[in-house]
Amino acid sequence: MDTSSAPLRRLLSQPTFRRWALANLFARLPLTMNLLVLVLVGEEVTGSVATGATLAGISTFCAGAAAQWRGRRLDRVELNLGLRQDLVASGVAVAVMATATILEAPVGVLAAIAVVQGIAFAAVLGGFRALLVHAVPPRDLAAANAMDAVFVEVAFIAGPALAGVLALLAPPSAVLALMALACGVAVVLTARLPGRPPHQGDRVAVGPAPLRTHGATPIYLLGLVLGLALGGFEAMIPARLEDMGMSAEAAGPMLALTAAGSGVAGLVAANLGDQLRRGRVVAAGLMVVFAAALVPAALAPGLALLGIALFVTGAPIAPLNALASLALQRIIAVPRQAEGFSLYPATILIGAGLGQFGTGRLLEVSSATTVLLGLAIIPAVAAVGLITAALRRRALGLPPGVGADHDPTVADPGSYATGVSTDQPSVRTA
């Protein structure tokens, strides 16, 4: 990655990239608002925050579980059209949830709609990431990838904050209506972006499936662990604030601090060198920061200290996502990248769904402080596993990175675009 600021200035001067970023922001807003809104839906309909956390977990888990086959569908149709169809379906599902909330539908009905919401949105993030390859010149892809990780955090700042502010002024159904409107705006903006025809050919020409691509599995496992801890953490903040005498709605602005910390760290990471050369070590260090920050988040006696802890907790997220996304871009076959990029956020969403669902259950028998302290164990164990893997590779004389140009296990994703690849990975040298 170019360490100068010139690539970022060049990237931001491109109208197509700016349009892609704006469409991506509006597409992400419903997902980033979903957790807090569904918690509030559950509280309004049943009077229980735990029920809302369970609804959020169901929606998030289904989005993750469906992402691979929904992403594969996007690879098999014209990508721009497929994205717009998924955004329309997402908007309709959110509008139905708003109606069900107004009618105070039974929890079973709300849960069924949450399932549909998750499935409709499952491949949208991966589809936009695959479309990014066609929205910027090849020389700007590294900078675009770093900025994409920052834009994720912009959405996670704007989404929960907007949801929280609106929830203080209007019922959850109004916030859901705004989410449906955001999907509609994303459809209009996406229509003006470049397209990508469906890839056709035999299995060799199309390339290996993401889960069969050498080096991809550890990246997806990292996403699963990150999502598990992050989902539990985000679902816990409303209860943590209630323990401090505040309303659950205040979780929106407070979680925006976490996203702000992630965004600032992402900007710093965008100007660093090739972190993939020590990918496992860098990822382990970021996981240690995540685990350490959860402790003051659980024990902070006042709002100011809690805010600082939430900001620091967000710092590892964007760098971890940028690291993973860049590695996947270098190893996943081009005709499978909508599927591959959908699968990474899917692992995060599956983990987050499990974390949110588990949080909903644990809140019935334990305090928010205790659960947050327990969550710190997850990234800490992941850090130990990453360091162990790095040390093992060093002992065996293997390259330390995954997806770095010097790693001979890296396949050549571009070779599959013309159908000239082989089943064997190409060897690159530094």
N, C-alpha and C positions, 0 to 999 in steps of 0.2 A: 504494500500500500504506500502510495506517495505520502511522504511526511510533510510536504509543503501544503499551504492553503490554496494554491492555484487550482488543483483538481476540484475542490469544493466550490470555488467561485465559478469555474467553468460549468460545473454541473448545475448550479442554481440559476445560471443564466439561460438554461435551455427551457423553452416554453413547454415542450412535451413532458419533461421531467417534472416541472412544477404542476402541470395538470394531473400527472400520475399521482404525485404526492397529495394533492387536494382530494382527488377521488378516493385514494386509499384512506385518508383521514376520515372522510364521511362514512366509508364502509366499516372502519374500525370502531367508530363511536358507539354503535349499538352493542357491540361485544364488550367494550370497556364499561358501559353503563349497566350491563345486564346483571352483574353480581349484586350491586347495591339495590337496583330496582326490584329484583326478584326477592331479595330479603325483605324489602318494604311491602311487596305484594303479599308475601306470607304473613307479615305482621298485621296488615290491614284486614285480610280476609279471616285469619284464624287467631290473631292476637299474639302470635309466637314468632320471634326472630329465628328460632331454630328451624321452624317449618320453612321460612324463607331461604335459609342457608341450604336446606335440603333441595328445594326447587332449583336454586342456582347450581348446586352440584349436579343435579340430573341434566340440566341444559348443557353445562360445560362438558360433562363426561360424554354425552351423546355427540357433541360437536367433535370431540377428539376421536371417538370410536368410529365415526362415519367419515373422517377426513381422508383416509387413504382411498376408498372407492369413489368418493366424491371428487377427489383430486384426479384420479385416473380417468373419470368421466371428462374432466376439463381437458385432459391431454388428447382425448379422442374426438373432441368437437372444436369448432373455431373458438379460441380462448376468450376473446372479448365478448362474444355472444353468450358463451356459457357463464361468464362472470355476471353479466347483466341478468341472466335468468335466475341465478342463485340469489342475487341481491333483491330481485322482485319477490322471490319466495320468502326470503328473510323478512322483508317488510310486511308481507301479508301475515306471516306467523306472529310477528310482534303486535300487529293491529288486532289480531284475534285474541291475544293475551290481554290486551287493554280492555276489550269488550268483556272478556270473562271476569276480569277484576272488578269492573263496574257492576256486573251481575252477581258478584260474590259467589262464583262457581265453586263446587266442591274441590277439595284438594286433589282428588284423583284427576279431575278434568284439567286443572292447572298443571299438574305433572305431565299429562299427555301433551299439552301444548308446549311445555318446556322441552320435551323430547323433539317435537317438530322444529322448534326454534333452533335447537342445536344442530340437527341434521341439515337444515337449510343453509346454515352459515358455515358448515364444516370446512369447505375448501376455499372460501373467499380469500383468506389471508394468503394461502399458498398460491392461489391463482394470480393475485396481484404481484406476488414476488416473482413468479415465472414471467409475467408480462413485463416486469422491469427490464429484463434482458433485451426486450425489443423496443424499449422506450428511451434508452440511452446508448451512445456509442460504446463499443467494447472497452476503450481505454478508460472510460469513466465508471465501469461497473464496480470497482473496488470502493471508490468514494460513494457511489450510490448505495452499496450494501451497508456501509457504515451509517449513512444518513437514514436509511430505512430503519435501522435499529433505534436511531434517535426519534424518528417519527412515531414509532411504536409508543415511546414514552410520552410524546406530545399528546397522543390519543388517550393514554392512560392518565394524563393530567386533566385534559379537557373533559373526558367522559365522566369519571366519578365526581369531579367538581361540579359539572353541569347538572348531573343527576341529583347530587346532594342539595344544591341551591334550589332547583326546581321542586324537590321533594319538600322543602321547607315552605313553599308557596302554593303547591298544588298536590293533588293525590297522585299515587303511582301510575294510574291510568294515563294521566297527562304526560308523564315522562315517557311512558311506552309509546304514546302517539308521536312524540318528538323523535324517538328512535326509528319509528317507521318512516318518518319524513326524511331522516338522514339517509336511509337506504334508497329512497327515491332520488335524492340529490346525487348520490353516488352512481346511480344508474345513468343519469344524464351526463355526468362528467366522464364516465367510463366509455360512453359511446363515441367520444372524440379522441380516444386513445388508439394507438396502433393495434392491429389484430395479430393473431398467429394461427395459421392453418393447422388442422389436425395432422398429427404425424401418423404415417402409415408405413407398413413394412413388416417383415418377419421379426422374430424375437431378437436375432442378432443385430439387425439394422436399428431396431428401436432401443436396444440396450437393456442391461439388467434392471430388474425392479429395485427400487431404493433399498428395501430391506435385504436384498441379495448383493448389494454393492459393497465391496470390501471397504471397511473403515467407517461405514455409515451407522452401524448398530450402536457403537459407543456414544455417538452424537445424539441419537434418539433416546438412549437411556438417560443421558444427561438432561435432556428436555423433560423426561418423565419425572425425574427426581426434583428438578427445579420447579416444575408445576405443582408437585405434591406439597412442597414446603410453601410455595407462594400462594396457592389456593387456600390452604389452611390459615396462613397469615392474614390474607385479605378478608376472609370470612370471619376472622376472630376480632378484627378491629371494631366493628359495631358493638359487640358485646364488651370489649375492653373499655370503650368510651362510656357505655351504660354503667359499668362498674365505677367509673370516675364521676358519675352523676350527670353525664351529658346525654343527648339524644342520639339514637342510632343514625339519624340523617347526617350528623356531623362527620360520619366516616368518609363521605365523599371528599370534602376539602382536605381531610387529614391524609387520605390515601393519595391525594394529588402530590403531597410532599414526597412520598415514596417514588412516584413517577418522575418528579422533578430531579431527585437524586440520581435516578437511572439515566435521565436525559443528559444531565451534566457529565456524568461518567462516560456516556456514549460519545459525546463530543470530544472528550479527552482521548478516548480509544481510537477515534477516527483519525487522529494525527500521530498515532504511534506506528512503529514499524510492523513487520510481519510477525504477529503474535502466534501464528500457527507453527512457527519453528519450535516453540515450547508450549504447544497448545494445552497439554494435560497439566503442566505445572501452573500455567496462567489460570486455567479453569479451577484448579484446586485452591489457589490463593483467593479467587473470587468467592468460592463456596465458603471458605473460612471467614471472610468478611461478612457474608450473609448470616452464617450461624452466630457469629459474635454479636451482630447488631440485634438479633432477636431477643437477646437477654435483657438489655435496657428497655426494649420495647415492652417487655413483659413486666418489668419492675419499676418503670418510671413513675414517680409519685405525683408528678404534675404534668400539665398539658404541654408546657414548653419543652421539657425533657423528652416527652413522648414524641413531639414533632421532630426533634433532632434525630431521635432513634429511627423514626420512620424514614427520614431523608437518607440516612446512612444505609438502612436496609435496602433501599432501592439501588444503591450505587453499583452492585455487581450485575444487575439484571441485563441492562443493555449491552455491556461488554461481553457477557456470556452469550447472548443471542447473536451478536455480530460475529463472534468467533465461530459459533456453530453454523450460521448461515453461510459464511464465506467458505468454510470447509465443505459443506454440502454442495455449494456451487461448483467447486473444483472436482468433485468426485461423482456426482449424479449425472447420468446421461441426459443430454439436452432434451430429447423427446419425452423423458420421464420426469422433468423438473417440476411441473405443476403438482404431480403426485408426491415427489420428493419433498418439495417445499411445504406442501399441505401436511405431510406426515410429521414434520418437526413441530409446528404449533399444535398438531394433534396430540403429540406426546405430552406437551405442556398442558393442554386442555384436559386430557385424560387424568394426568396427575392432579391438576387443579380441581377437577370434578371430584376425585376421590378425597382430596384434602378438604374441600368444602362440605362434602357429604359427611365425612368423618367428624368435622368440626361441629356440624349440626347435631350429631349424636353425642359427642363428648360434652357439649355445652349443657346437656341435660343432667350430667352427673359430676361435672367438674367446673372450675372457674376458668376465666379467660387467661389469667396469669399462668396457671399451671399448664394449660394446653400450649400456650406460646413457648414456654420453656421447653416443653417436650418436642415441639417442632424444630428447635435448634439442633436436635440430634440428627435430623435428616441430612442437611447440608454438610454437617461435620463428618458423618460417615462417608458421604460422597467424596469429600476432600481426601480422606484417607485412601479410598479406593483409587482415585485418580493418581495420587502420589505413588501408590504401590504399583500401578500399571506403568508409570513413567520409569520407576526404578527397575522394574522387570525388563522393560524394553532396553534400558541402558545396559543391564547385565548381559542381555542377549546380543548386544551390538546392533540393535534396530534403531531406525530414526525416531526421534522423540515426538514428531508432529503427526497430525492427521490432516490431510488436505494441503499440506505445504508442498511447494514445488520440488523440494529435495527428497520427498518420501516416495520410494519406488513402488509403494502399494497403490498409488493414485492412478485411477483410470483417466482417460482423456475424454471428458464429456462431449467436447465439440465433434469428435470423430463420429459420433452416432447421428449427428444431424444430417449427414450425407449418406448414411448407410454404409460406411466403409470400415466400421470398427470390427474388432475381433473379440472373442470371448476373454482374451487375456488383457490385463491392464497394461497400459503403456508405462515405460520407465522414463521419468524426468530426472534431470539433474539440476542442482542448484546453480 
